[in-house]
Each structure stands twice: as structure tokens, then as C-alpha cells.
Amino acid sequence: MFSGLIRYRGTVLSVILSGVEGRGANVEGRLIVQCEGVEVERPQPGDSIAVDGVCLTATAVDGDAVAFDVVPETLACSTLGDRVAGDCVNVEYALRVGDRLGGHFVYGHVDAAIRVLSRMPEGQGERMRVETPPPLAAMIAPKAFIAVDGISLTVAAIGDGWFEVALIPETIARTTLCARPPGSRVNLEVDPIARYVVHGTL
């Protein structure tokens, strides 16, 4: 479980994909990230860490380099297969009992990789518009929570095939959204409560 409040960033050291070329059921990967916060958080193999909003299990920790195995389903639903050595990623370590929760509950179960449609200055920050996959439209509402690349955000507006979020300067400076221009892809996780309501499990 995560909060969507990004305190750390990481740098991709390597991405190794194996299996059939492209995206599909036979492709799997291994990701190694140089992570900030290792000395403070002290991750161990087996710990859950969110990388760009994707909950992954650490398989090895060597100094500040953390390795993860990435299964085909994760590659199909997220942007992790797009990453290359040198890319910056958001890093969030799993919540501990008693931690302050200032964002919203984020599971790290990414629903889709979606495209940034536009970015426009708005006050001191920006307004970012991204596409809405039709199967997820019913779970996205104005003023509801949303996680984009693992960042807890509030839906500012919705339209036909898109929604918008307002980015404050702190979010732009602290996270990888500073490097997501129109046309790039980001990871989307809808609010878990909305998912349960739409599917009638609450």
C-alpha cells in the first residue's frame, strides 16, 4: 500500500526484456534502479516498492541499486517497458503502520498506460490533459483521486476521452511529471474505491 506522495526519485540503470519482441504474454523483464532513500528506508529483498506507480517486489539490493523482476502483465499495462538506462522514475516505499497518509490509498496496480495530450501553464503550475481509456471512464470523476505515475492527484476536469489534473510547482519539481511532454505515456491507477463501487463490490 502506498500514499502517492513522492519523496524519492530513481535512475534506471538497466532494463532487460526477454522473450518475443514487443509487448505480449511471452515478454518479461528485469529492471535495476538506483533509488534515493535506501539509507533511510533500508529496503530488503521481498519488499514492495512502487516505481512510477507500479508496485514491484525487490529481488536484490546492492547499495542503492535495487533489482526487480517485471512480469508480462505489468509490462503490458504500464510504461516500464518504455524505460531505458538513464531515465528518471518516481520511487515510493511501502507505507508502514503509523505513517502519515497525506495522499490517498494507492495500490500500485496500474490500470493502463495512457498518453499525455496537452500541458498548459495555469497560475504558478500547469494543467495537464491525458487520455481516458473507455473501460475506465466510469471510474474517473471531477474532484476524485487519481494516481498518475504513482502521484496522488485530484481530477480537475473531465471530457470526452480525456481528463485533466492541476499540477502545483512542488509536484512538477519533485516528480518525473516535469519530463512528460505531450505524446509521452504515463501510468494510470484509478481510485480503488471508485473501482469497487463501479464493480458493485462495496
C-alpha positions as CSV (number, residue, x, y, z in Angstrom):
1,M,0.0,0.0,0.0
2,F,1.3,3.5,-0.9
3,S,0.1,7.1,-0.5
4,G,1.0,8.6,-3.8
5,L,3.2,11.2,-2.1
6,I,6.6,11.0,-3.9
7,R,9.6,11.7,-1.7
8,Y,12.2,10.0,-3.8
9,R,13.3,9.6,-7.4
10,G,15.4,6.9,-9.0
11,T,17.5,6.5,-12.1
12,V,17.1,3.4,-14.3
13,L,20.4,1.5,-14.5
14,S,19.2,-1.2,-16.8
15,V,16.1,-2.7,-18.4
16,I,16.4,-6.2,-19.8
17,L,13.5,-7.6,-21.7
18,S,13.4,-11.3,-22.8
19,G,11.0,-13.3,-24.9
20,V,9.2,-12.4,-28.0
21,E,9.9,-8.9,-29.3
22,G,7.3,-6.2,-28.5
23,R,4.6,-6.5,-25.9
24,G,2.8,-9.7,-25.2
25,A,2.3,-12.6,-22.9
26,N,5.8,-14.0,-23.6
27,V,7.8,-10.9,-22.7
28,E,9.2,-10.5,-19.2
29,G,11.9,-8.2,-17.8
30,R,14.4,-7.3,-15.2
31,L,14.7,-3.7,-14.0
32,I,17.5,-2.2,-11.9
33,V,17.0,1.2,-10.4
34,Q,19.4,3.4,-8.5
35,C,17.0,4.5,-5.8
36,E,17.1,7.5,-3.5
37,G,16.2,6.9,0.1
38,V,17.8,3.5,0.5
39,E,19.8,4.5,3.6
40,V,16.7,5.9,5.3
41,E,14.1,3.3,4.2
42,R,16.5,0.2,4.2
43,P,14.7,-1.9,1.7
44,Q,15.3,-5.7,1.7
45,P,14.7,-8.3,-0.9
46,G,11.0,-9.1,-0.8
47,D,9.9,-5.6,0.0
48,S,7.3,-3.8,-2.1
49,I,8.5,-0.6,-3.8
50,A,6.5,1.5,-6.3
51,V,8.4,2.6,-9.4
52,D,6.4,5.1,-11.5
53,G,3.4,3.9,-9.6
54,V,3.9,0.2,-10.3
55,C,4.1,-2.0,-7.2
56,L,7.2,-4.2,-7.7
57,T,9.0,-6.7,-5.4
58,A,12.7,-6.1,-4.8
59,T,14.6,-9.2,-5.7
60,A,18.1,-7.9,-4.8
61,V,19.5,-4.8,-3.1
62,D,23.1,-3.8,-3.7
63,G,23.9,-0.5,-2.1
64,D,21.4,1.9,-3.7
65,A,20.8,-0.3,-6.7
66,V,17.5,-2.3,-6.4
67,A,16.6,-5.0,-8.8
68,F,13.0,-6.1,-9.8
69,D,11.6,-8.8,-11.9
70,V,8.8,-7.5,-14.2
71,V,6.1,-10.0,-15.3
72,P,4.3,-9.8,-18.7
73,E,1.1,-8.4,-17.2
74,T,3.0,-5.5,-15.7
75,L,4.8,-4.8,-19.0
76,A,1.5,-4.9,-20.9
77,C,-0.3,-2.5,-18.6
78,S,2.5,0.0,-17.7
79,T,5.3,2.1,-19.2
80,L,8.1,0.1,-17.6
81,G,8.9,-1.5,-20.9
82,D,9.5,2.0,-22.3
83,R,12.1,2.9,-19.8
84,V,15.8,2.9,-20.8
85,A,19.0,3.4,-18.8
86,G,19.3,6.9,-17.6
87,D,15.6,7.5,-17.3
88,C,14.3,9.2,-14.1
89,V,11.5,7.4,-12.2
90,N,9.3,8.1,-9.2
91,V,10.1,5.9,-6.2
92,E,7.8,5.3,-3.2
93,Y,8.5,2.7,-0.5
94,A,5.5,0.9,1.0
95,L,3.7,2.6,3.9
96,R,4.4,1.4,7.4
97,V,1.9,1.2,10.2
98,G,1.6,4.6,11.8
99,D,2.9,6.6,8.7
100,R,1.1,9.8,7.9
101,L,-1.3,9.4,5.0
102,G,-1.5,12.7,3.1
103,G,-2.4,11.5,-0.4
104,H,-4.8,8.6,-1.0
105,F,-4.6,4.8,-0.9
106,V,-2.6,3.7,-3.9
107,Y,-2.2,0.0,-4.6
108,G,0.4,0.2,-7.3
109,H,-1.9,-1.9,-9.5
110,V,-1.7,0.1,-12.7
111,D,-4.8,0.0,-14.9
112,A,-3.3,1.4,-18.1
113,A,-0.5,3.3,-19.8
114,I,-2.1,6.4,-21.2
115,R,-0.8,9.3,-23.3
116,V,-0.4,12.9,-22.3
117,L,-2.5,15.0,-24.6
118,S,-1.5,18.6,-23.7
119,R,0.1,20.8,-21.0
120,M,-0.8,24.4,-20.4
121,P,0.5,26.9,-17.8
122,E,-2.0,27.7,-15.1
123,G,-1.1,30.1,-12.4
124,Q,2.1,29.0,-10.8
125,G,1.7,25.5,-12.1
126,E,0.3,23.6,-15.1
127,R,-2.9,21.9,-16.3
128,M,-2.2,18.5,-17.8
129,R,-4.7,16.7,-20.0
130,V,-4.4,12.9,-20.5
131,E,-6.4,10.4,-22.4
132,T,-9.1,8.3,-20.7
133,P,-9.4,4.7,-21.8
134,P,-13.1,4.0,-22.4
135,P,-13.2,1.0,-19.9
136,L,-12.0,3.3,-17.1
137,A,-14.2,6.3,-17.8
138,A,-16.9,5.4,-15.3
139,M,-14.2,5.3,-12.5
140,I,-12.9,8.9,-13.2
141,A,-14.9,11.8,-11.8
142,P,-14.2,15.5,-11.1
143,K,-12.6,16.1,-7.7
144,A,-11.9,12.3,-7.3
145,F,-8.5,10.9,-6.6
146,I,-6.3,9.5,-9.4
147,A,-2.7,8.3,-9.5
148,V,-0.5,9.3,-12.5
149,D,2.9,7.7,-12.5
150,G,2.2,6.9,-8.8
151,I,1.5,10.5,-7.9
152,S,-1.7,11.2,-5.9
153,L,-3.6,13.9,-7.9
154,T,-7.1,15.3,-8.0
155,V,-9.2,15.2,-11.2
156,A,-9.7,18.8,-12.2
157,A,-12.0,18.3,-15.2
158,I,-13.3,15.5,-17.5
159,G,-14.4,15.4,-21.1
160,D,-15.0,13.0,-23.9
161,G,-12.0,10.7,-23.9
162,W,-9.8,12.8,-21.5
163,F,-9.4,14.1,-18.0
164,E,-7.2,16.9,-16.6
165,V,-5.2,17.3,-13.4
166,A,-3.7,20.5,-12.0
167,L,0.0,20.3,-11.2
168,I,1.4,22.5,-8.5
169,P,5.1,23.7,-8.7
170,E,6.1,21.2,-6.0
171,T,4.7,18.3,-7.9
172,I,6.4,19.4,-11.1
173,A,9.8,19.9,-9.4
174,R,9.8,16.8,-7.2
175,T,8.4,14.1,-9.6
176,T,9.0,12.9,-13.1
177,L,6.0,14.8,-14.5
178,C,8.5,17.5,-15.3
179,A,9.7,15.2,-18.1
180,R,6.4,14.0,-19.5
181,P,5.6,16.2,-22.6
182,P,2.5,15.7,-24.8
183,G,2.8,12.4,-26.6
184,S,4.6,10.6,-23.8
185,R,2.9,7.8,-21.8
186,V,2.2,7.7,-18.1
187,N,0.8,5.1,-15.8
188,L,-2.8,5.4,-14.6
189,E,-4.3,3.9,-11.5
190,V,-7.9,4.9,-10.7
191,D,-9.1,5.4,-7.1
192,P,-9.6,1.9,-5.6
193,I,-12.8,3.0,-4.0
194,A,-14.2,4.0,-7.4
195,R,-13.2,0.6,-8.8
196,Y,-15.1,-1.2,-6.1
197,V,-18.2,1.0,-6.5
198,V,-18.4,0.6,-10.2
199,H,-18.0,-3.2,-10.0
200,G,-20.5,-3.4,-7.2
201,T,-18.2,-4.9,-4.6
202,L,-18.8,-2.3,-1.9
